[in-house]
Amino acid sequence: MQCSANLPDKFELYPILLYNMNISINPKKNGEWKLVVIGLIWGIIYLMSLNISEGSSSEVNEELEHKLLTTGKINGTLINDDENTIWLLSGTWKSNLFTNTKFDHTNPAKFSAKINMVMANGSSPHTHKVSHFTLTNISRQDPLTVYEGYLAVSMKLGPVFAIPVIIKNYQNETISISLESLDDITLDQTKVISHFESKPISGIFAK
């Protein structure tokens, strides 16, 4: 949380400083002018210290958030119905799903990934970004934990949002990402799922 959340607007501090010193905004005596200058200098120093403190707090929060994220690699293949390998997959993923047990609006569930795809014959290399994850349910199915929700996948014409997904965590060793073809999905969502051959995307945990 930023330390300046409940502080007044920085520009409001100048009249406050002057008021507390019992100095008129339009002083008539030279001595009062000196006090005004001193007050303004102290006010500027105070505001500069606030900015430094805000920056330090933000850096600490980002570092803490990064430490709470689990990371891993995308590593797998997609095969067609004839059991022929169509796509080779690689990339990275990161998430806080596997280090947290409770999520809310101040601590939302996060899952993102960068998926590189290339056909088995070396053609059509490209990349997809997975983002905007929303968690709807968590269930335990020994020996795995299942996370249901929605996410976005970047495509050539732009991202496609709210694609149903099931992420499975196998004992903090491997994961699978399955885009779900539900009855109420859109044509664009169906195209994304078909692009991944309607098969799970496999990943491993970084060690």
N, C-alpha and C positions, 0 to 999 in steps of 0.2 A: 504494500500500500504506500502510495506516495505521501511523504510527510507533510505536504502543503495542501492536503485535501480540504481542511477546514479553515485555512487561513484566508483573510480578506484579500481582495485583489491587490496586487503589488502596488498599483498606482494610488490605492487608497491609504497606503501607509504614510505617505508624506504629510498630509494634513493631520493624521493621527499623531505623528511625532511632534509636529509643531504645536498641536493643541496641548499635548502632555507637558510641553516645556513652557506653556503659558505665553506663547509668542504670537503676535499678530501676523497674519499672512502678509499684511502691508505695513511693515515696521517703519517707524519714523526716526528711530535713533540708530546711530552707527553701531552701537554695542549690540542692538537687537539683530542687525544684519549679520554680525559675526556669529551670533548664536544660530541664526537660520542656516548659514553655510555649514557650521559644525553639525547641525541636526541633519542636513541633507547628506553630508558625507557619511555619517553613521548609518543613515537610512540606506544609502547605496551599498555600503559594506554589508549590511544585514541582508539585503536582497541578493547580493552576490553569493553570500553563504547559503541562502536558501536554494539557489540554482545548483550549487555544488552538491548540496545534500540530496536534492532531487535526482541528480545524475547518478550519484553513488547508490542511492536506494534502487533506482531502476536497474543498474548493472547487477546488483546483488540479487534482485528478483529474477532477472533473466538467467543468471548462473544457477540459482536454486531450481528454477523450472527445468533447465536443461538436465540437471542431475536427476530429476524425477522421471525423465523420459527414458523408456527402454528403446534400444535401437537394434536393428537387424538387417539382413539382406534378403532380397528377392532372388530366388534361385530355383528355376524349374522349367518345365516344358508344358506346352498345350498340345494335346493330341485330338484328332478328329474321331468320328464314329468308327472309322476303319482301323483305329489304333495306330495311325501314322502321325508322326511328330510334325506339327505344322509350325509352331512358334517356339523360339527359345527366349526365356525371360531372365532378366537380371535387374538389379537395382537396389534400392535401400528403402527402409521404412522406419518410422519412429512413433511411439505411442506412450501414453501414461495409463493405459488400460490395465497393464500388468503389474503396476506398482501401487495403485490406489484401489480402494474398495468402495468409496463413497464419492459421488459426483453431484454437483449442483451448479447453479448459475455462476458462482464465484470460482468454482473448480470444475470446469466442464471436461468431459471425456474428450480425448484427442487421439486421432490416428491419421497419419499422412504417409504418403509413399511416392517414390519416383520409380516407375516401371519402364525399363527398356525392353523393346520387343524387336526381334529380327526373325525372319522366316528361316527355316532349317537350311534352305539353299543359299542363305546369305543376303537375300534381297529384302527390300522394304524395311530398313531399320528406322525406328521412330521411338518416341518416348511419350508416356502418359503420366500425368500428375494426379495423385489421389489427395483430396482435401475435403474440407467442410463436413467432417464426420459428426454425426449426431447419434448418441446412444439411446436406445429405447428399452433394452432388456439385457440382463445378465443371468445365466443359468449354469449350474454345475452338472456336468455329465461325465463322471469319472471314466477315464483319467484326464478329461479335458474341461476347459471352461469356454462357454459360448457367449459371444457378444453380438447382439442384434442391433441394427440401426440403419442409418442412411449415410451416403457420402456422394461426393462429386468426382467425376473423372474427366480430365481434359481431353478433348478430341480436336480434330483438325479445324472445325468450325467454331470451337469454343467449348467451355465446360458444360457437361450435362449433370444436373443436380438431382438430389434426392433419389439416388438409385438404392434400392434395398440391398443390404449386405449382411452376411453372417461371417464373423471372424472367430476362428477357433484357435485356442491356445493349448498346445499339447505339452504340458508339464514344463513350460518355459524353455522348451528346446526348439520347437517348430510351430509355425502358424499356417493357417490356410485362410484365404480371403475369397469368399464365394458371393458373386453378384447374383441376386435372386430374381427370377422372372415371375413376379406375382401378377395376379389378374388385372390389377388396376394401373400397371405401369404404362408409360407413354411409348410412342414409337421410337423416340430418340433414346430412351433408356433401354429399350429392347435391342437397338442396334449396338449399343455399348456392350451389353451382355453377349450378344452374338459374336462381336469382335474378339472376345476372349473365349470363344468356342463353348460358352456356357459351362466352363470347367473352373475348378478352384485354382487360385494362384497361390503357390507355395512360397514360404519364407522360413528363415532360420534366425535364431537369436544370436546377437553378437556376443562373443566370449572374450 
